């Protein structure tokens, strides 16, 4: 099958009603390139009074109905071929029309689907495809809208490898050889029986053929045939987190020396085992999952799933110490899985956020009964050949898990996955509090109207008791019985007690609070049946606005978990929405044992002395900076994170104090001092010997623009981007974090501005203007190529000399 990008030359407009179209009142269309998020380009809506729970969930972006159109020429030669359009994801309720005829639909916004076009095509002529997407009150987080993932045009001969028809497993592995089992589905859409040869080659990362096999297969008209080949790779290079070695399986269909089809499939050779005595092992070695939950939006470019954005996220998360990602709460994109394979990141791929009980007025529960099997099949087809995927999650905080009759739905999901893929494990991310929430409501003699996040935040201290209760144990017993790994959302209080209650149960902390990472990681290390911890959340995201906010005195605390407009982001990620690591990220790296130097984080001095009111998803409100202009001589609190016995703090060489740190003190020492411009230094000591230090210098001199593209050479591809971080720095290169100002950007030449924004979690600015105010001294521009050549960025800001950066765009 020949796959080509179908991303270019689309037109977009708001969907017009039938009668509006009849009256010639259809909305104007504009040219765009996919992947594209239609929602991120809209102005946000401020509720008239208070916070609307639904608008808060979306980051106050409005819902909408969108229409995408594209003209494409179909040559006459395609009349005797098969033509299919692939959609990796359309949010949501997609309806597809070709030449005005209904061609297909797909309600779920996160899974792959295909539309066979042959019966609708006009050969030798121009054709039109139209896609309608609708989203309204159907999600608990920012979803984005429209055709936000890739599209492809797939053209094949009548006899071809079926789409998603190559499944590769590695059932036997030794140091000397590995069995690569390749199951290939051959599809015959012709009118006669054909006998063809299937040539399969295994190619290593250097391009060398290391094993091959040829087998004949006879296919009948209108039927599929499956051929299974056992191919032996000698001295295999195994895939692991530390050594993500990949192979390519090249499958060719040959008939009388004519090649009818060819497929290339990337895969890795690795083994998985699981038991409560060792936990999870990859290639025989125990691996503890240092996990991050992530939503699917890419910050300032919204939900647009452009491969380079996905790859960059994995790069940053891995550099921050994570080795595993949980997609929350929907199947991952293909681009993200490819990046996890290449870079060595393990994956828990999650299917749904609901089954048959709605969490929003119009969510997927309305389609689940008819569509769940197709969407499970799509997820497994997408994941099967990715070595990074080690488990499937059948749901997140599903209401049915505490109900005996309804929970049987989960058994069907688990068994469906096992029937499609028995090489990986099945889990369910269960919130035990939610599983007994009906009983809690009865005890209160009232209906609980709040969302689960609000309920959890409100009961705080009682949550551990509720999740550890005998009621929770009994209510969830069946739901945990049919999975391989028990996913515990916010239930670390059960880890130790459940080892005795359920000696065969393997547990993963599928969602945990950032504030308790040290306690949770200690439990993971000390208990073999607990295989890892997935924090909420690794990367900040749009929507669920303000759940990680830090309030002071009574400011905003009355709104509960919801952040009132103009809150935009959740503000609970280790990494902010522009890709910068926040102080909690370095703290976590120390807890994981991956960083020896201490880390300095300074509480914002404007809040000194105020009562702190964190949410359960908050970290401290800190910035790693010693540039607090305007606060000279004023008190400030300094946090130092360290895996050392003690930490000494110095300001301009003068000792502020010395305090205990390390695991017994939660890896944190806190000092009160007075801000003085200059430098602040933290020195770590263990057994009296220095083990590391960190110094921050105050920014000095003039405010300058520092422009840092992540790459100055990119390709002329709809899959590539350049991320340009713009910072306000002093003459000495240190960050001016509290001299924020508007930055203006102009993009000329072979590229466009895909998105422009800061990490400010409650800004009223948008992501598509050419002016944006920095936050903590930084703002990010994302540049997308449109052709080969040069992209010229002109950047200016008030009081700063303008800067110019050139990005070279190479032919693909």
N, C-alpha and C positions, 0 to 999 in steps of 0.2 A: 504494500500500500504506500502510495506517495502522499506524504503529509506536508502541506504548505500552510503558512500563517494566513489566517482569514481575518486578521485584526485591522487591516487598513481600509480607508475609504468608506467608513460608516457615517451616516447622518443620524442626528439625535434631536428629538423634540419631546415635549410633554404629550402624553397620549390624548388624542381628541376623541370625544364621544361620537357615536355613529351619526347622530343628527347634525352635529357641528360639521362633520366631514361632508355630509350631504349639502349643507349650506355653504360649503367652501370656506369654512372658518378654522381649518386645521392650523395648528401652531407651526411657526417657522422652524425649519430644521437647520442644524449646523454641523459642520464636519468635525469628526473626532476619530481618534485611533484607540482601539481596544488594547489592553483592558482599560475600562473606564468606570469611574464611580460617579453616577449622576447626582447622588445625594450631597456629596462634599461640596459641590458647586452652588448649593442653595443657601440663601440667607437663613440664619437660625430664627426661631420664633420665641419671643419672650411671653410666658404665660401672663395673663392679666393679673392673677393673684396667686402667690405662693408657687410651689413647684408641682407641676403635673407629673405624676409618677411615670407616665409613658414618655413624655417629652424628656424628662430627666434621664430615662434609660437610653434615649437616642442622642444625648448631648444637646437636646433642644433643636435638633435638625428636623425639618418637616418630612412627613411621608409624601409619597407621590406615585404617579403613574407615568411610565416612560415608553417612548416608541423609538426603536432603532431600525434603520433601513440601510440596505446596501445593494448596489447594482453589481452584478458579476457576469462575465461572459463565459458561456459553456460551449466549448468547441464541438463540432460534429463528431469527432472521434470518441467522445465520451458516451455516445449512444450505446456502445457495446462494452461499457465499463460500469462500475458502480461508484456513485458519488455520495459521500456522506459529509455532513457538517458536524463537527464536535464542539460542544459548549462545555468548558470546564466548570462553569458556574454562572448562573444568572440569578440575581436577587430581585424579586422572587416571583413565584407564580407565572413562570415564563410561558408564553404562547408564541409559537413560531408559524409563520405563513410564508409560502413560496409562491410567487406569482399570484398572490391573492388567495391561495388555497391553504386551508389549515393543514399543517404538516407535522405538528407535534406539540407537546406541552411537558412541563416539568415543574411541579409546585415547589419542591424543596430548593432552597437557594444555594446550597453548599455542595451539591454533588454533580458529578460528571454526567452528561447525557449526550446521545447522538440522535441526529435526525437524518433518516435516509431520504434523499431528495429525488431519486430517479423518476418517479411517477409524475412529478410536478415540473420537470425541467423542459425548457425549449432549447433544442440543440442548434448550434450555429448562431445563437442569438444571445442578446443580453437578458439576464434574469434578475428578479428582485426578491430579496429575502427581507422579511420584516419580523422583528421580535418585540413583543409587548412584555413589560415587566411591571409588577404591581407590588407595593409594600405599604402596609398600613396596620398598625397596632399588632405586629406579629413577632416582636423580638424584645429581649430584655437588655440589649446592648446595641451599640451603633452597628448597623448591618451594612451600610452602604446600599446602593441600588443600581440596577441595570446589569449590563454585561461586564462584570468586574473582573472576570478571569479570561484566559485565552480562548480563542476560537481557532479551529483548523478546518481546512478543506481536505478530505481524505478521498483519494481516487485509486481504485484498484481494478485489476482484471476480474473476470467472472469467477475464476478459481483463485482464491487468495487466502492468506492467513486471516482468520477472523479477527475483528477488532477486539483488543484485550485477549487475544487467543493464545498467547505464549505465557505459560506459567512455569517458573523455575524454582526448584527446591534443591537442597543439598543434604540428603538424609544420612549420608555416611561420610565422615571426615576423619582422616588421620594425618600425621605429618607427611606421610609418603604419597597419599592420594586422597582425592575427594570425588564422591559420586555426584555429578550434576544431573539431576533428573529434569528433563525438559518435556513438558506436555504441550503439544501444539494442536490447535483446532484449525482444520482446513475447511473452508466454506466453499461449496460449489453452487454458484448462483446461475450456472449455465443451463443448457437444455439437454446435455448428454453426459454420460459417465466418462470420467477422466482418471487415468492413472498417472500420477506424478511422483517425482522424487523429492524428498525433503532433505536438503543439505543443511546441517547445523554445525556451526563452528563456534568454538569458545576462544575469545581473543583477550589477551591480558592488557594491562594499562600501557604497555609499550607498543601495542599494535601487532604482537606476535600471536599466531594461531597456536594454541597449546593443546587443543583436542578438537576432534570433529567426528561426525557420524553422518551416514547417508542411509535413508530408508525409503522404500516405495510405499505409497498409499493410494488406494482406489477410492474415489469419491463419486457418489451418485448425485444426479441432478437434483437440486433443491434440498440437499442434505449436508450435514456436517460430519466430518470424520476426525477422530482424535488419534494422534500418533504420539507415543511415549518413547523417548530415547534416554538411555542411561549412558552418560558420557563421563569418562574418567580423566580428571585433571591431576597430573603428577606434581608433587611438592607444591600444593596450593598456597597462595598468599591469602591469608584469612582477613575478613573484614572485622574491625573492632573500632571502638571509639578512638583509641590512640593511633590505630593504623587502618584507616578506612579504604582498604584495597578493593577495587572494583574490577569486574570483568564485563565483557560484552558478549552476548549471545547473538550471533547473526544467523537468521533463518531464511533460507532461499527455497522457493518452489520452482523446480525445473521440469519442463516437459519437452522432450526431443531437443535438448540443448537450448531451448528457449526459456529464459527466466520470466516466470509469470509474476512473481512477487518476492519481496525481501523485507524483513523486519529486523531491526536492531534493538536489543533489550539489554539494559544495564542491570547487573545484579552483583551480589557479594556472596562469598562462601563463608558461612559462619553457623555455629550451632547454638541452640538455646536449651537450657534446662532450668527447672524450677522445683524447689522443695523448701520446707520450713527450716531445715537444718543449715542450708547454705544460702538460701534466697534465690536470686536469679543469677545464672552463670552464662557468660558468653564465651564460647570456645573453652569451656571448662574453668574459667576464672570468674570469681565472685565480683559482681558489679553493684555498687550502691548507686541508686539513681538520685543525682543532684538535679532535681527537676524544676522546671518553670512552666506554669500554665500561661498560655498566650491566646489572646483573641486574634481575629484575622485582619484587622485594619493595619495599614502601614502609615499611621500617623498623619503627617501633613499632606499625603496624597490619598488619604481615605482608604477605602477598601480595594482600590485598584491593585490587583495582584500581578505586579510586574516582576519577573524573575530576579532581577538584580536587587530589588527591595527585599525579597524573601531571603536571598543569599546573604545580604548584609545583616539582616536580623540574626541569622544563625551564626555568622562570624562574631558578632558582638556578644551574643549570649554565651557562646563557647568561651570567648576570651574572658568573660566575667565568671567563669567557673562552672557553668551548667553543663551537664552531659546528657540531659533528656528534656524533651518538650512534650507537653500535653496540649493537644488542640482543644480549645474550649470555646464553644461546646458544639463542635461540628467537624466534619472531615476536613483534613488539611488539603491545601492546594498541591498540585503536582510539582510546581516549582519549589515549594518549601520542602517536600520530600526529597527531591533531587539534591537540594543543598544539604540536607541532613545526611544523605548517602555520601556525598563527596567530602564533607567536613567532619564526619564522625559524630553525629548527634542521634541519640536514641529517641524513639517516638512512641507515645501512646496516642493512637488516633481515635477520636471520639465521634460517635455517630449523631446522637440527638440530645436536645435539652428537654424534650418532652416526649411522652408516648401518646396516651389517649386522653390525658387531662391537660387542659390548656393552662398556660401561665400568662398568656396575653390573649386579648379578645379574638384575634384572628391568626393564631400561630399554627405551626405545623401539625399540632394534634388533630386539626380538622381534616388533614389529608393522611395522617399516619396509618389508619387502618387499611387503606388501599395501596399506599405507596411504600411502606417501610421495607418490604422485601426488595423492591427495585433499588432503593437507596442503599441498603446493606450490600447488595450485589455490586453496585457502582463503587462503594468504598473499598471492598475487598479486591475487586478488579484493579483499582487504582494502586492499591498498596502491595499486592502480592509479591512483586519482584524487588521491593525495596528492603534491603537488609537493615535499614535504620528502624523499621517498624517492628516492635517486639510484642505489642499487645493492642487489642481493640477494646475500646470502652463502649458499652451498649447504651450508655446514657449518663446524664448529669443531674443529680438531685431530683430524681424522678419521683413524683408524688405517689406512684403506684407501688413503690418498693416496700411500703409498710402495710399493704393490703393483700390478704391471702389470695383472693381471686384475681385481682388485677396484676399482682406480681408475676403470675404465670406468663404474662406477655414477655417478660425478660427471658424466660427459658426458651421461648420461640426464637428470640433474637440471638441468644447465645448458640443455640443449635444450628441456626441458619449460618452463622459465621463459621462454625466448625465444619459444616458440610462443604463450605467453599474453601476453607483454609484451616487445616489442622496442624499447621507448623508454628502457630503463634498462640498467645494466651488471651483469654477473655476476662475483662474486668467490668465493673460497674461503679461509677463514682457516686457513692451513696452518702447523703447527708442524713444521719440518723435522727437528728432533731426534726427534719422535715418529714421523715417517715412516721413520726408519732405526733405530728402537728394537729391531726384530727382529735387525738386524745387530749392534747393540751388545750385545744379550744373547748372541748367538753368540760374539762376541769375548771376553766374560766367562765363557763356558761355564757360564752360569747363567740361570735364568728371572728376569726382573725383576718383582718382586711389587708394588713401590711404585707409587702413582699418578704421573701425569706431573708434577704440581707438586713432589712429593718428589724425583723423578729430576732435574728441572731445578735444584732448590735444592742437591742434593748435588754435582752436577758443576760448578756455577758457572763457574769459570775455563775449563773445557774446553768449555763450551757453544758459544761462538763458533766454535771450531775445528770442532766436530762439524757445526754448521749450515752452515758455509762449505765443507765438504768436497766432494770430487768425488762421493763416494757419495750425499750428500744431493742434489746437482744432478741426478744421473742418476735417482735413485729418484723424484723429484718432477716430472720433466720433462713427463710426460704430463698430470699433474694440473694443472699451470700452463698447459699448452697450450690447454685448452678453456675457460678463463675469460678475461674481458676485462681484469680487474684481478687481479694476483697479491697475495693477502693473506699477509703475512709475520708470523707470531707469533714475537716474540723473535728476529728474524733480521736486525737492522739491520746486522750485520757483512757482509751480502751486498749492501747497497744499491749501493755504488759498483762492485764487481766485476761485478755482474749487468747493469749498464748496457752494458758491453762484450760480455759473453757473450750477452745477449739484448736487442739494440737495440730490439726492438718491445715489450718488456715494460714495462707500467705497474705500479708497486708501491704498495701502501698498507701502512703499519705497522699491521696489524689488531689487534695486542696487544703492548704494550711495558711495560717495568718503569718505575715512577715515578722511580727514582733516576737514570735516564739521560735524562730528558726534555730537558735542554739539549743533549746530544750528538745525540739523535735529531732534535730540531727544527732543528738546524744542518744535518743531512743533508737534511731535508725542504726547507729553504729553498734549499740549494745544488744540488739535483738535481731537474730538472723532471719526471723520470719517477717520482719519489716524491711522491705526491699528498697525503700526510697521515700523522698519527700518532694512534693510539687507545690511550690509557693504560689499564692495568689497575690501578685502576679509577676512574671518575669519581665514583661514589657508593658509599659503603660498603654492605655487604649482610650479611644473616644467612646463616650457613653458611660452608663452607670455613673453619671457625673458626680464627682466629689465623694465617692465612698471611702476614699483614703484621706479625706481632708483633715486638716488639723485646725481646730477652732480654738479661740482664746476668749476667756471669760464667758460671756453669753453670745459672742459674735457667731452667728450662723448655727449654733448648736441646736436651736429650736427646730431646725428643719430635719433633724435626725440624720440618717445616712445620706439622704438626697442633698446634693449641692444645688442651691437656688441659682437661677440664671444670673450671671453668664457662665456658670460652671460648664465646662465642656468635657474634660477628661476625668477618668476615674482617680488619677493621682495616687496610685498604689503600686506602681511598677518599680522594680529595681532599675530598669532602664526607662528614661522618659520617652515621649513620643517622637523626639528627634534623634534618638539613638545615643544620647549621653548617659553615662552611668551616674546614678544618684548615690549618696553615701551608703545607703543600705546595701548596695551591690558590693561594695568593698568590705563591709561588715560580714556579709554572707561568705565572701571569698576567704576571709580569716576563719570563720566558723568551719568551713569545709577543709581547712588545713592547707590551703593553696597560696596563702600570702603570709610572709614572715614580717614584713615591715608594718609598723603601725599606720593607722589612717586617722587624719584629723578632719572632723566635721564641726562646723560652728553654727550654733543656733542663731537664727535671725535676731539681731540685737534689738530691733524695734519692738519685739514681744517680750523682752526681758521683764521678769517679775509678774507677768500675767498668768492667770490660771490656764493650764493646758487641758484641752478637751479633745483627745484623739478618738477616732473611730477604731473599730477592731481591725481595720485594714491599714491603719496609719503606721508610718515610721516616724521618727522625730523630724521636726521641721528644720532641717539643717542644710548648709551649703559648705562645700569644701573650698573655703576661700578666706583670706585674711585682708580683704579689701573692703572696708566698711567706712567709706568716706562719709563724714558727717557724724560719726559716732566716737570720735576721738575722746578718750577719757571717760567713756561710759562703760558700764558693766556688760559683760558678755559671758555666755556659757559655752564651754568647749567640750566636745565629746571626742575621746580618743579610743579607737577600737584596736585591740591588740591581743594576740595569743602569746602573752608573756606574763611573767610574775608581776611586774610593775611597769608603770609608765611615768616618765618624768616630762613635765611640760615647761618650756622656756619661751619667753617673749623677749625678743631682742637680746638674747643671751642671759636674761635674768630668770632664775628659777621661780616658777609659779607654784609648783608643788609636785608631789610624787604620790601616786595612788596605785592600789592593787588593780590588776586586770586579769586576763586569762579566763579559763572556763568557769572557775569557781565564782567569778564576779561577772559572768555573762559577757566576757570579752570586751568590757567597756569600763572606762574611767571617765569621770566628769569633773571638770574644773571650772571654777568661777574666776574670772580675771577681768582686766580692763583693757579695752582695745587701744593699742598703740600702733601706729603705722610702722611697718618694718617687716619683721619676720617672726613666725611662730614655729617652734620645733617640738616634736614629740619623739622621745627616745625610749625604746623598749629594753627592759632588762629581765633576764632569767638567770637565777642563781648568781646574781650580782654582775653578770656579764652582759654587755650590750649585744642585742640580737637584731636591731634594726632601728631606723629612724625615718622621719618624714618632716619636710620643711615646706611651709607656704610663705610666699613673699607678697607683700602688698603691691598692688599696681601703682606705678609712679609715672610722673610726667604727663605727656599728652595722651588723649584717647585716640587710639589708632584702630583701623579695621584690619583684622587678620582673616584672610580668606584661605580655607583649606578644603580643596576638593578631595574626595576619597580616591579618585582616579582622574588623571588628566588625559588619559586615552581610553575611549570607549568605542563600541561598535555601532554601526548604523543599523540597529535592530530595534524592533518594538519591544524587545525583552530587556534592553539595557537602560541604565540611568547613571548619572553622576550626582553624588550627594555632596553639597558644598556647605560646610559649616562656616558661619560668619561670626566672629567674636570681637568684642571690644576689649582691647588690651592696652597696657601701658608701654612706655619705652622699654621696660625691662621684660616684656612678654607676658607678664602676669595679667590675669583677668580682672577687668573692672566689672564686678558682678552687680553693683548697685548704681551704675551710671547709664541705665537703659535709655534707649532712644530709637526713633524710627530709622529703619534701614531701607534704602531704595535700591531696586535691582532692575537692570535692563539686560535682556538676552537677545543677542543678534546672531545671525548666521544659521548654522545647521542644527539648531535645537530650539526647544520651547521650555517655558517654565511650567513644570508639571505640578509643583506645589511649593508653598513658601509659608513658613510659620515657625513659631517658637514652641517651647514646652509649657508655656503658661497654661495652667489648667482651667483658667476662668477668664479668658480674653474674649472681647467682643469682635475682634478682628477676624477676617476669614483667611482661607488658605489659597486663594486664587488671585489676590491683588498683588501688585508689584511693590507695595510698601508694607512693612511689618515691623512692629516694635520688638526689640530683643527682650528676653526674659533671663534674668541672672546672667546677662551679658552675652547671650547667644541667640542666634536665629539660623534656621536651616533652609537652604534653597535646593530643590530637587530639579535637575535638568534632564530633559528627555530628548534624545537625538531624533531628527526627522530626515536626515540625509548624511552622506559622507561630507567631510569638510571640516571647518572650524566653528566652534561655538565660542562667542565672545561674551563674557559676563562683565558688565560694568556695575560696580557696587559703590554706593555713596551713603553718607549719614551726616547729620548735622554736627559740625565741629570736627569732622574727620576728613583727611585727604581721601579722595576717591581712589579705588583700586580696580584693576582690570585683570581678569584671569582668562586664559585661553584653554579650551578643552578640544583635543583633536578627536574627530570621529572617523574611524577607519571603516572601510568596506567590510561587510560580513564575509 
